[in-house]
Amino acid sequence: MARLVENIEEVSFGTACCPADTAISDASNFRGDTVAGAQVAAFVRDGEDGLKSLSLLVPDITCAACISRVEDAASAVPGVTRARVNFSAKRVTVEWRGCAGLGDQVVKTLSDRGYDSTPFTAVGSLGADDRHMRELLRALGVAGFAAMNVMLLSISVWAGTDMADSTRGLFHWLSALIALPAVAYAGRPFYRGAATALRAGHLNMDVPISLAVIMAAGMSLYQTMERGDAVYFDASIMLLFFLLLGRVLDLRVRAKARSSVQQLLALRSRAATVIGVDGSRQFMRPEELEPGMQVAVASGERIPADGVLIEGMAVLDNSLLTGEAVPDDVSAGDPVFAGALNVGQAFMIRVTASDEKTLLAEIGRLMEVAEQGRARYVRLADRVARAYAPVVHLLGGLTLAIWLYVGAGWEAALLNGIAVLIITCPCALALAVPAVQVVAGGHLLRRGVLIKSGDALERLAGIDMVVFDKTGTLTTGALELAGPVDNNALVLAASLAQESSHPLSKALVRAAKGLPSTALVRNLRETAGFGLAAETDAGPVRLGSRRWVDVDAQEDESDAKAEIWLSDVAGKRTRFSFTDELRSDASDTISRLRELGVKVALLSGDRPMAVDAVADAVGIEIRHGACSPKDKISHLSSFAAQGHRVLMVGDGLNDAPALAAAHVSLSPSGAADVAQNAADFVSLGEDLTPIVDTYRTARAAKRLVFQNFALSFGYNIVAIPVAMLGLSTPLIAAVAMSGSSLAVTLNALRLKWIS
């Protein structure tokens, strides 16, 4: 857990470098928590190779057509290399190379296309959801109240067969007085979206919905004025009620699906107690903390920022960060993380990272990567959805023309055409994959696993083989130096090892702690899978494998302990051997994988004797020792040639090439450069059990995706002919459309019970 944060990707905020584009000229483009006139460049993140990224909250993303329009609009900005929409979070992430000021141009382009946006922050997105929910609930309340009263009047009209025309007309006018203001107020979420789309010169699903509501109310008013019988005030207001109910339920279901990220955000401390140099105490917001500040954390409080424990001991509950319920004991100098709960005595920390640079914020970003990706199933749904909107509008127009041609009258023809537009909304198809990905990501986070790649679950579901590394993966990696050694050799070896992240190197450094260091090394370099080399005043030295220091393969093969060799300036070879224990659940994990029909193999850079000992202990038949990174890739290629799809599980620098070469990969939290390595999954805990849980979740997610596709396609196959034949009113269409989206999302929520 500690190394996860040590190596996690740092977030740096760019500054504008394009003077003409840096400032937002129109503060009205921003909504939510953004300060008017703030610079978009302040929210731009710097990545590798000059790549910059900006995440924007776009509240008007409401359907599959919006996804393609927003992505196309952002991608059309010169310099933009990638634009991806997260449908459930209403978030678009844009990447480019160049100056940070390009973000302003992206915002302006989206606004010109009818999509106002604001820089995305996790807290701000939740606030936007809350505001949207309050607006929908108010509109739903007004529509429900009006619908009940109009329905009572309508029942009186329907039941009163002998009712005088004047009385019927009075009831219709009373219905109009109730329904028309309610339609004007409750329909605002749809009217606003439709107006925005029409101003930008395109259509969205709010357009036919608004048209249906307005036309139903307008026709009813016309019939009331003409003393006719075709009055649809009840239908218009009930149509709005069910459409609003569908959006409210859909928003709640999506919020539930993203509850894991919300739980993480809830871990943010609301205030921090900063200790001044004179011992004074000052309360500050966590986002105001800066590296180097000293913060007091009382018993029962959440840690407000990442930092290191200054002195003493601490007992921390990291359960929502690691998935492990057992509290962690922390000593002075150890790292601590924002959101961890102090379940012991009070202590003080020195801040190393705050706000968006904390582990908590990074986990939230990694959680959303699963939704941002474009897996094969997502690409399929996108292609269908892009072609879907024009086809639906064509079918609506065709329905109107046919019914007019057969002489049904313009009222009936128009209502049937509107019903087709409403009932065939592709929202269910757009949600088919993202809903499952969001639920799966939250489910795995609660079990201590982060998804780093959008198509990782899809690839993991198809594996039939798992390949493990040994040290630090099947074993604990808590290595202890075995037997007496020469202190001078140990000090020299530790001088080389101190810059390496390999478990054996770290064990050497721990063993040499407290010994006087007189060895000075320079030009230190590490070769993955082999070892380290450096220069001293007396000559070159090496530390690493037998092959690296030219040790005879048969020398000192008396035990199966992990080992590392030192070659000093005189050419003397010194062996350091280490004891390492198997993880407690290693054998059980291997057995459970076999029960699921998955083959298991072991690839390690350690000696064959040591590899055989571990493989025999856990029951792995396929094993290969003395593997360099190139050898591991060769074995993986051989497995792939045999038709296997491999999950590679490993950590450390020497495993990075194999992790990248495998069909899919997973690293424990102790892996080197966790936020930047090639792994598709990161396990935050110390156990191997999450590997099995993740695989089972991936298989269940695949089944649910296919079920969602079947639900969405099946719904439309039935709904389109029904609406075109005039068997569905706009009210029924609204209920069916909302029901299809909810069915897909609720089906995705079953993942937590079936995986």
C-alpha positions in Angstrom: 0.0 0.0 0.0 2.8 2.4 0.8 4.5 1.9 -2.5 1.3 2.4 -4.4 1.4 6.0 -3.2 5.1 6.4 -3.6 4.9 5.6 -7.3 1.5 6.9 -8.1 1.2 9.3 -10.9 1.6 12.9 -9.8 -0.9 15.4 -11.1 0.5 18.7 -12.2 -1.6 21.6 -13.2 -0.6 23.3 -16.4 -0.4 27.0 -17.0 -1.7 28.7 -20.1 0.8 29.2 -22.8 -1.5 30.6 -25.5 -2.3 34.2 -24.5 -5.1 34.5 -26.9 -6.9 31.5 -25.5 -6.1 31.5 -21.9 -9.1 33.3 -20.3 -12.7 32.3 -20.5 -14.4 35.2 -22.1 -17.9 34.2 -21.3 -18.4 33.1 -17.7 -21.9 31.9 -18.6 -20.4 28.9 -20.2 -19.6 27.6 -16.7 -22.1 26.2 -14.3 -21.9 24.3 -11.0 -19.0 25.0 -8.7 -16.8 26.8 -11.2 -15.8 30.4 -10.3 -16.9 32.8 -13.0 -13.9 33.9 -15.1 -11.7 31.0 -13.9 -9.1 29.8 -16.3 -9.6 26.4 -17.9 -5.8 26.0 -18.0 -5.7 25.7 -14.3 -7.5 22.4 -14.6 -5.3 20.9 -17.4 -3.2 18.0 -16.3 0.3 17.3 -17.7 1.1 13.8 -18.8 3.9 12.0 -20.4 5.6 13.1 -23.7 3.9 16.6 -23.5 0.4 15.1 -23.5 -2.2 17.3 -21.8 -5.6 16.3 -20.7 -8.7 18.1 -19.5 -11.9 16.6 -18.0 -15.1 18.5 -18.5 -18.5 18.1 -16.9 -21.2 18.3 -19.6 -24.6 18.1 -18.0 -26.5 18.1 -21.3 -25.3 14.6 -22.3 -28.6 12.8 -22.2 -28.5 10.1 -25.0 -26.3 8.1 -27.3 -26.4 10.7 -30.0 -25.0 13.2 -27.5 -22.0 11.0 -27.0 -21.0 11.0 -30.6 -21.7 14.7 -31.0 -19.6 15.7 -28.0 -16.7 13.5 -29.0 -16.8 14.6 -32.6 -17.0 18.3 -31.6 -14.0 18.0 -29.2 -12.0 15.9 -31.6 -12.5 18.5 -34.4 -10.5 21.1 -32.4 -7.1 21.4 -34.1 -4.5 19.6 -32.0 -6.9 17.3 -30.0 -5.7 13.7 -30.3 -8.5 12.0 -28.3 -11.9 12.7 -26.8 -13.9 10.2 -24.8 -17.3 10.6 -23.1 -18.1 8.9 -19.8 -21.9 8.7 -20.3 -22.8 7.8 -16.7 -20.7 10.6 -15.2 -21.6 13.1 -18.0 -17.9 13.7 -18.3 -15.7 14.2 -21.4 -11.9 13.7 -21.2 -9.9 15.5 -24.0 -6.2 14.9 -24.7 -3.8 17.0 -26.8 -0.2 18.0 -27.2 0.6 21.6 -27.0 -0.3 24.5 -24.7 -2.8 24.3 -21.9 -4.8 27.2 -23.4 -6.3 24.8 -26.0 -8.7 23.8 -23.3 -10.5 27.1 -23.6 -11.1 26.4 -27.3 -12.5 23.0 -26.5 -15.0 24.5 -24.1 -16.0 27.2 -26.6 -16.5 24.6 -29.4 -18.7 22.4 -27.2 -20.7 25.5 -26.2 -21.2 26.4 -29.9 -22.5 22.9 -30.4 -25.0 23.3 -27.6 -23.2 21.6 -24.8 -22.1 23.9 -22.0 -19.3 22.5 -19.9 -17.3 23.2 -16.8 -14.0 21.7 -15.6 -14.7 18.4 -13.9 -13.9 17.8 -10.3 -15.2 14.7 -8.5 -16.8 16.8 -5.8 -18.3 19.2 -8.4 -19.8 16.4 -10.3 -21.6 15.1 -7.3 -22.9 18.6 -6.6 -24.1 18.9 -10.2 -25.9 15.6 -9.8 -27.5 16.8 -6.6 -28.7 20.0 -8.2 -30.1 18.1 -11.2 -31.9 15.7 -8.9 -33.5 18.5 -6.9 -34.7 20.1 -10.2 -36.1 16.8 -11.4 -37.8 16.1 -8.1 -39.5 19.5 -8.0 -40.7 19.1 -11.6 -41.8 15.5 -10.8 -43.8 16.8 -7.8 -45.5 19.5 -9.8 -46.3 17.0 -12.6 -47.6 14.4 -10.1 -49.8 16.9 -8.3 -51.3 18.2 -11.6 -51.7 14.7 -13.0 -53.8 13.6 -10.0 -56.1 16.5 -10.2 -56.5 16.5 -14.0 -57.1 12.7 -13.8 -59.9 13.2 -11.3 -61.6 15.8 -13.7 -61.0 13.5 -16.6 -62.6 10.5 -14.9 -65.6 12.7 -14.2 -65.9 13.6 -17.9 -65.4 9.9 -19.0 -67.9 8.6 -16.5 -70.5 11.4 -17.0 -72.2 10.1 -20.1 -75.2 12.3 -19.5 -73.1 15.3 -18.6 -74.2 18.6 -20.2 -71.9 20.1 -22.7 -71.4 23.2 -20.6 -70.4 21.1 -17.6 -68.0 19.1 -19.7 -66.5 22.3 -21.1 -66.1 23.7 -17.6 -64.2 20.5 -16.5 -62.0 20.8 -19.6 -61.2 24.5 -18.8 -60.4 23.5 -15.2 -58.1 20.8 -16.5 -56.4 23.4 -18.7 -55.9 25.8 -15.8 -54.1 23.0 -13.9 -52.3 21.3 -16.7 -50.9 24.2 -18.8 -48.9 25.9 -16.0 -47.7 22.4 -14.8 -46.6 21.5 -18.4 -44.8 24.8 -18.7 -42.9 24.3 -15.4 -42.3 20.5 -15.2 -41.2 20.3 -18.8 -38.3 22.7 -18.5 -35.6 20.0 -18.3 -36.8 18.7 -21.7 -37.5 22.1 -23.3 -34.0 23.4 -22.3 -32.3 20.4 -23.8 -34.4 20.6 -27.0 -33.7 24.3 -27.4 -30.0 23.9 -26.9 -29.9 21.1 -29.5 -32.0 23.1 -32.0 -29.8 26.2 -31.6 -26.8 24.1 -32.4 -28.5 22.7 -35.5 -29.1 19.1 -34.4 -31.7 16.9 -32.8 -31.7 15.0 -29.5 -34.3 12.9 -27.7 -35.5 16.0 -25.8 -36.8 17.4 -29.2 -39.5 14.7 -29.8 -40.3 14.6 -26.1 -40.9 18.3 -26.0 -42.8 18.2 -29.2 -45.1 15.4 -27.9 -45.9 17.3 -24.7 -46.4 20.7 -26.3 -48.5 19.2 -29.2 -50.7 17.2 -26.8 -51.3 20.2 -24.6 -51.8 22.5 -27.6 -54.3 20.1 -29.3 -56.2 19.8 -26.0 -56.4 23.6 -25.7 -57.6 23.9 -29.3 -60.3 21.2 -28.7 -61.4 22.8 -25.4 -61.8 26.2 -27.2 -63.8 24.4 -30.0 -65.8 22.4 -27.5 -64.5 19.2 -29.0 -64.0 15.8 -27.2 -60.4 15.0 -28.1 -58.9 16.6 -25.0 -55.5 15.2 -23.9 -54.6 17.3 -20.9 -54.3 14.1 -18.8 -52.1 12.5 -21.4 -49.8 15.4 -21.7 -49.2 15.9 -18.0 -49.0 12.1 -17.3 -46.5 11.8 -20.2 -44.3 14.4 -18.4 -44.8 12.6 -15.1 -43.6 9.3 -16.4 -40.7 10.8 -18.3 -39.5 12.7 -15.3 -40.0 9.6 -13.1 -37.8 7.6 -15.5 -35.1 10.2 -15.3 -35.2 10.4 -11.6 -35.0 6.7 -11.2 -32.2 6.5 -13.8 -30.2 9.2 -12.0 -30.6 7.4 -8.7 -29.6 4.0 -10.2 -26.5 5.6 -11.8 -25.6 7.2 -8.5 -25.9 3.8 -6.8 -23.7 2.3 -9.4 -21.1 4.9 -8.7 -21.5 4.6 -5.0 -17.9 3.3 -4.5 -16.4 6.5 -5.9 -18.8 8.5 -3.8 -17.8 6.6 -0.7 -14.2 7.4 -1.4 -15.1 11.1 -1.8 -17.0 10.9 1.5 -13.7 10.0 3.1 -12.4 13.5 2.6 -11.9 15.2 5.8 -13.9 18.4 6.1 -11.3 20.3 8.1 -7.6 20.0 8.9 -5.9 21.2 12.1 -2.6 22.8 11.0 0.2 23.3 13.6 2.2 26.4 13.1 5.9 26.8 13.9 5.0 28.6 17.1 2.7 25.7 18.2 -0.5 27.6 17.3 -3.5 25.7 15.7 -5.3 26.8 12.6 -8.3 25.1 10.9 -8.0 24.9 7.1 -9.9 23.2 4.3 -8.0 20.1 3.1 -7.6 21.6 -0.4 -5.7 24.5 1.1 -3.0 22.3 2.6 0.5 22.5 1.1 3.4 20.1 1.3 5.5 20.5 4.4 2.7 21.6 6.7 2.2 19.8 10.0 -1.3 18.5 10.7 -2.7 17.0 13.9 -5.1 14.1 13.5 -7.2 13.3 16.6 -8.5 9.9 17.4 -11.6 9.1 15.3 -10.7 11.7 12.6 -10.0 11.1 8.9 -6.5 12.1 7.6 -7.0 15.2 5.4 -4.0 14.7 3.1 -1.3 12.3 2.1 1.8 12.6 4.3 4.3 10.8 6.6 3.9 10.1 10.3 6.2 12.5 12.2 6.8 10.5 15.4 5.3 7.7 17.5 2.9 5.0 16.3 -0.5 5.1 14.7 -3.3 2.6 14.0 -5.2 3.3 10.8 -8.3 1.9 9.2 -7.6 1.8 5.4 -10.5 -0.6 4.7 -12.1 1.5 1.9 -8.7 2.1 0.3 -7.3 -1.5 0.5 -10.4 -3.7 0.9 -8.9 -5.1 4.1 -10.7 -4.8 7.4 -7.7 -5.3 9.7 -6.2 -1.9 10.9 -2.7 -1.1 9.8 0.1 -0.3 12.4 2.1 2.7 11.2 5.5 3.8 12.5 7.3 7.2 12.4 8.5 7.9 8.8 5.8 5.7 7.2 3.5 7.1 4.7 -0.2 7.8 5.5 -3.0 8.5 3.1 -5.9 11.0 2.9 -9.2 9.3 4.0 -7.7 6.8 6.4 -9.4 6.7 9.7 -7.4 7.1 12.9 -8.6 4.3 15.2 -5.8 4.8 17.7 -4.2 7.7 19.6 -3.7 11.2 18.2 -0.7 11.8 16.0 0.9 14.4 13.7 1.8 14.1 10.0 3.8 16.1 7.6 1.8 16.8 4.4 3.3 15.5 1.1 0.3 15.8 -1.1 -3.2 17.3 -0.9 -6.5 17.7 -2.8 -6.2 16.3 -6.3 -2.7 14.9 -5.8 -3.7 12.5 -3.0 -4.1 8.7 -3.4 -7.8 9.2 -2.8 -8.2 11.4 -5.8 -6.0 9.1 -7.9 -8.1 6.1 -7.1 -11.2 8.1 -8.1 -9.6 8.8 -11.4 -8.5 5.2 -11.9 -12.0 4.1 -11.1 -13.4 6.2 -14.0 -10.9 4.8 -16.5 -13.0 1.7 -16.7 -15.9 3.9 -18.0 -13.7 6.0 -20.3 -12.3 3.1 -22.3 -13.6 1.9 -25.6 -13.9 -1.9 -25.5 -15.1 -3.9 -28.4 -18.7 -4.0 -27.0 -18.7 -0.2 -26.4 -17.5 0.5 -29.9 -20.3 -1.8 -31.3 -22.9 0.1 -29.2 -21.5 3.4 -30.4 -21.7 2.5 -34.0 -25.3 1.3 -33.7 -26.3 4.4 -31.7 -24.8 6.8 -34.3 -26.9 5.2 -37.0 -29.9 4.8 -34.7 -30.9 8.5 -34.4 -31.4 9.3 -38.1 -33.2 6.0 -38.6 -35.6 6.7 -35.7 -36.4 10.1 -37.0 -37.0 8.7 -40.5 -39.3 6.1 -39.0 -41.2 8.8 -37.1 -41.7 10.8 -40.3 -42.7 7.7 -42.2 -45.3 6.8 -39.6 -46.8 10.3 -39.8 -46.9 10.2 -43.6 -48.5 6.7 -43.7 -51.2 7.5 -41.2 -52.0 10.8 -43.1 -52.1 8.8 -46.4 -54.7 6.3 -45.0 -56.9 9.1 -43.8 -56.5 8.8 -40.1 -56.5 12.6 -39.5 -53.6 14.9 -38.6 -54.2 14.5 -34.8 -53.9 10.7 -34.8 -51.1 10.7 -37.4 -49.1 13.2 -35.4 -49.5 11.3 -32.1 -48.5 8.0 -33.7 -45.4 9.7 -35.2 -44.4 11.2 -31.9 -45.0 7.9 -30.2 -42.5 6.3 -32.6 -39.9 9.0 -31.8 -40.3 8.5 -28.0 -40.5 4.8 -27.8 -37.4 4.1 -29.9 -34.9 6.2 -27.8 -31.5 4.4 -27.9 -30.7 5.2 -24.3 -31.0 1.6 -23.3 -28.4 0.6 -25.9 -26.1 3.4 -24.8 -26.3 2.2 -21.2 -25.8 -1.5 -22.0 -22.0 -1.6 -21.5 -21.2 1.5 -19.4 -23.8 0.5 -16.7 -22.0 -2.9 -16.3 -18.6 -1.3 -16.3 -19.5 1.2 -13.6 -21.1 -1.5 -11.3 -18.1 -3.8 -11.9 -15.6 -1.1 -11.1 -17.3 -0.2 -7.8 -17.8 -3.9 -6.9 -14.1 -4.6 -7.5 -13.0 -1.5 -5.6 -14.8 -2.7 -2.5 -12.7 -5.9 -2.8 -9.5 -3.9 -3.2 -9.0 -4.0 -6.9 -8.7 -1.0 -9.3 -9.4 -1.3 -13.0 -6.9 0.8 -15.1 -8.0 -0.1 -18.6 -11.4 0.4 -20.1 -11.4 -3.0 -21.9 -9.7 -4.9 -19.2 -12.8 -6.7 -17.9 -13.7 -7.8 -21.5 -10.2 -9.3 -22.0 -10.0 -10.9 -18.6 -13.4 -12.7 -19.1 -11.7 -14.6 -22.0 -8.6 -15.9 -20.3 -7.9 -19.6 -19.8 -4.5 -19.3 -18.2 -2.9 -17.4 -15.3 0.9 -16.9 -15.1 2.4 -15.8 -11.8 5.7 -14.3 -10.9 7.2 -15.7 -7.7 8.9 -13.1 -5.4 6.5 -10.6 -4.0 3.5 -12.2 -5.8 3.1 -15.8 -4.7 5.4 -15.1 -1.8 5.1 -12.2 0.6 8.2 -10.4 -0.5 9.0 -9.8 3.2 12.5 -11.1 2.7 14.9 -11.6 5.6 18.6 -12.0 5.2 19.6 -15.6 6.1 22.8 -16.5 7.8 25.9 -14.5 8.8 27.5 -12.4 6.1 30.6 -10.1 5.8 29.5 -6.7 6.9 31.8 -4.9 4.4 30.2 -6.9 1.5 26.8 -6.1 2.9 27.4 -2.4 3.1 28.7 -2.3 -0.5 25.8 -4.4 -1.7 23.3 -2.1 0.1 24.9 1.0 -1.5 24.0 -0.4 -4.9 20.6 -1.7 -3.8 19.3 1.5 -2.3 18.2 2.8 -5.6 16.4 -0.3 -6.7 12.8 -1.3 -6.1 13.4 -5.0 -6.3 12.3 -6.9 -3.1 15.8 -8.5 -2.7 17.4 -5.0 -3.0 15.1 -3.6 -0.4 15.8 -6.6 1.9 19.6 -5.9 1.6 19.0 -2.2 2.5 17.0 -3.2 5.6 19.7 -5.7 6.6 22.4 -3.1 6.4 20.5 -0.5 8.3 22.6 0.7 11.2 26.0 -0.3 9.8 28.5 2.5 9.0 28.5 3.2 5.3 31.8 4.0 3.7 31.0 2.7 0.2 30.5 5.5 -2.4 29.1 4.4 -5.8 28.4 6.4 -8.9 27.1 5.9 -12.4 24.6 3.4 -10.9 22.4 1.7 -13.6 19.9 -1.1 -13.4 19.2 -3.8 -16.0 15.7 -5.3 -15.6 15.8 -9.0 -14.8 19.6 -9.0 -14.2 20.8 -6.6 -11.6 22.8 -3.4 -10.9 26.2 -2.1 -11.9 28.1 0.9 -10.6 31.6 2.4 -10.3 33.6 3.0 -7.2 37.0 4.6 -6.7 38.6 1.2 -6.7 36.7 -0.2 -9.8 33.4 -1.5 -11.1 31.0 -3.6 -8.9 27.9 -5.6 -9.7 24.9 -6.8 -7.8 22.3 -9.2 -9.2 21.7 -12.7 -10.5 24.2 -15.5 -11.0 24.3 -14.8 -14.8 24.9 -11.1 -14.1 28.0 -11.7 -11.9 29.2 -14.8 -13.8 28.7 -17.3 -11.1 28.9 -21.0 -11.9 25.4 -22.3 -12.2 26.2 -25.3 -9.9 27.9 -23.3 -7.2 26.1 -23.2 -3.8 23.0 -25.0 -5.0 22.5 -26.5 -1.6 19.2 -24.7 -0.8 16.2 -23.2 -2.5 16.4 -19.8 -0.8 16.1 -16.6 -2.8 19.5 -15.2 -3.5 21.4 -12.2 -4.9 25.1 -12.0 -5.7 27.7 -9.3 -5.3 30.9 -9.0 -7.4 33.4 -6.6 -5.9 36.3 -4.8 -7.5 38.6 -7.8 -6.8 36.2 -10.2 -8.6 35.2 -11.9 -5.4 31.6 -13.2 -5.5 29.5 -13.0 -2.3 26.1 -14.7 -2.0 23.3 -13.2 0.0 20.4 -15.7 0.6 17.0 -14.8 1.9 14.0 -16.5 3.5 10.6 -15.7 2.0 7.2 -17.1 3.0 4.3 -18.1 0.7 1.3 -16.0 0.9 -1.3 -17.6 3.2 -3.9 -17.9 0.5 -1.6 -18.9 -2.4 -2.5 -22.6 -2.5 -6.2 -21.9 -2.1 -6.1 -19.3 -4.9 -4.4 -21.8 -7.3 -7.0 -24.4 -6.4 -9.9 -22.1 -7.0 -8.5 -21.0 -10.4 -8.2 -24.7 -11.4 -11.9 -25.2 -10.4 -12.8 -22.4 -12.7 -11.1 -24.3 -15.6 -8.0 -22.0 -15.7 -4.5 -23.4 -16.1 -1.7 -21.9 -13.9 2.0 -21.4 -14.6 4.9 -19.9 -12.8 7.6 -17.8 -14.5 10.4 -16.4 -12.3 13.9 -14.9 -12.6 15.0 -16.9 -9.6 16.9 -20.2 -9.7 15.0 -23.3 -10.9 15.5 -25.0 -7.5 13.8 -22.1 -5.7 11.1 -21.9 -8.3 10.4 -25.7 -8.1 10.1 -25.4 -4.3 7.4 -22.8 -4.5 5.6 -24.4 -7.4 5.5 -27.8 -5.6 4.2 -26.1 -2.4 1.2 -24.5 -4.2 0.6 -27.2 -6.8 1.8 -25.5 -10.1 3.0 -28.0 -12.7 4.1 -25.5 -15.4 7.1 -23.7 -14.1 10.2 -22.0 -15.5 13.0 -20.5 -13.5 16.0 -18.3 -14.4 13.8 -16.2 -16.7 15.0 -12.9 -17.9 12.3 -10.4 -19.1 12.9 -11.5 -22.6 12.5 -15.1 -21.6 9.2 -14.3 -19.9 7.9 -12.7 -23.1 9.1 -15.7 -25.1 7.1 -18.0 -22.8 4.0 -15.9 -23.0 4.3 -15.9 -26.8 4.6 -19.6 -26.7 1.4 -19.9 -24.6 -0.4 -17.6 -27.0 0.7 -19.7 -29.9 -0.9 -22.7 -28.2 -4.2 -20.8 -28.2 -4.1 -19.6 -24.6 -5.2 -16.2 -23.4 -3.0 -15.3 -20.5 -3.5 -13.2 -17.3 0.0 -12.2 -16.1 0.3 -11.4 -12.4 3.6 -9.8 -11.3 5.4 -6.9 -9.8 8.7 -5.1 -10.1 10.6 -3.6 -13.0 11.5 -7.0 -14.5 7.9 -8.0 -14.9 6.8 -4.8 -16.7 7.6 -6.2 -20.2 5.7 -9.4 -19.5 2.7 -7.4 -18.1 2.6 -5.4 -21.3 2.9 -8.5 -23.5 0.2 -10.6 -21.8 -3.4 -10.7 -23.0 -4.3 -8.9 -19.7 -2.3 -8.2 -16.5 -2.6 -7.5 -12.8 -0.1 -6.1 -10.3 -0.2 -6.0 -6.5 0.0 -2.6 -4.8 3.7 -3.1 -4.1 4.5 -3.1 -7.8 7.0 -0.5 -9.1 5.4 2.5 -10.8 1.9 1.3 -10.3 0.2 4.3 -11.8 2.3 4.1 -15.0 3.1 0.5 -15.5 1.4 -1.8 -18.1 -0.9 -3.6 -15.7 -4.7 -3.5 -16.4 -5.6 -4.1 -12.8 -4.1 -3.1 -9.5 -4.8 -5.1 -6.3 -4.5 -2.8 -3.2 -4.4 -5.6 -0.6 -1.9 -8.2 0.4 -4.0 -11.3 -0.6 -4.2 -13.2 -3.8 -7.9 -14.0 -3.4 -8.9 -10.8 -5.3 -7.5 -12.4 -8.5 -10.2 -15.1 -8.4 -12.9 -12.5 -7.5 -11.8 -10.3 -10.3 -12.0 -13.1 -12.8 -15.4 -14.2 -11.6 -16.6 -10.6 -11.8 -15.3 -10.2 -15.4 -17.1 -13.4 -16.5 -20.3 -12.2 -14.9 -19.9 -8.7 -16.4 -19.6 -10.3 -19.9 -22.8 -12.2 -19.4 -24.6 -9.1 -18.3 -23.4 -7.1 -21.3 -24.8 -9.6 -23.6 -28.1 -9.7 -21.7 -28.3 -5.9 -21.9 -27.7 -6.0 -25.6 -30.5 -8.6 -25.9 -32.8 -6.5 -23.7 -32.2 -3.3 -25.7 -32.4 -4.9 -29.1 -35.4 -7.0 -28.1 -37.2 -4.0 -26.8 -36.9 -2.1 -30.0 -37.8 -5.0 -32.2 -41.1 -5.2 -30.4 -41.6 -1.4 -29.6 -41.1 0.0 -33.1 -43.8 -2.0 -34.9 -46.2 -1.5 -32.0 -45.8 2.3 -32.2 -45.9 2.4 -36.0 -49.2 0.5 -36.0 -50.7 3.1 -33.7 -51.0 0.7 -30.8 -49.0 3.0 -28.5 -49.8 6.5 -27.3 -47.1 9.0 -26.3 -47.9 8.2 -22.7 -47.3 4.5 -23.1 -44.2 5.2 -25.2 -42.8 7.3 -22.4 -43.3 4.5 -19.9 -41.8 2.0 -22.2 -38.7 4.1 -23.0 -38.0 4.9 -19.4 -38.6 1.2 -18.5 -36.1 0.0 -21.1 -33.3 2.2 -19.7 -34.1 1.2 -16.1 -34.2 -2.5 -17.0 -30.7 -2.4 -18.5 -29.3 -0.5 -15.5 -31.0 -2.7 -12.9 -29.8 -5.8 -14.7 -26.2 -4.4 -14.4 -26.7 -4.0 -10.7 -27.3 -7.7 -10.4 -23.5 -8.1 -10.8 -22.9 -7.8 -7.0 -25.1 -10.9 -6.4 -24.0 -13.2 -9.3 -20.2 -12.6 -9.3 
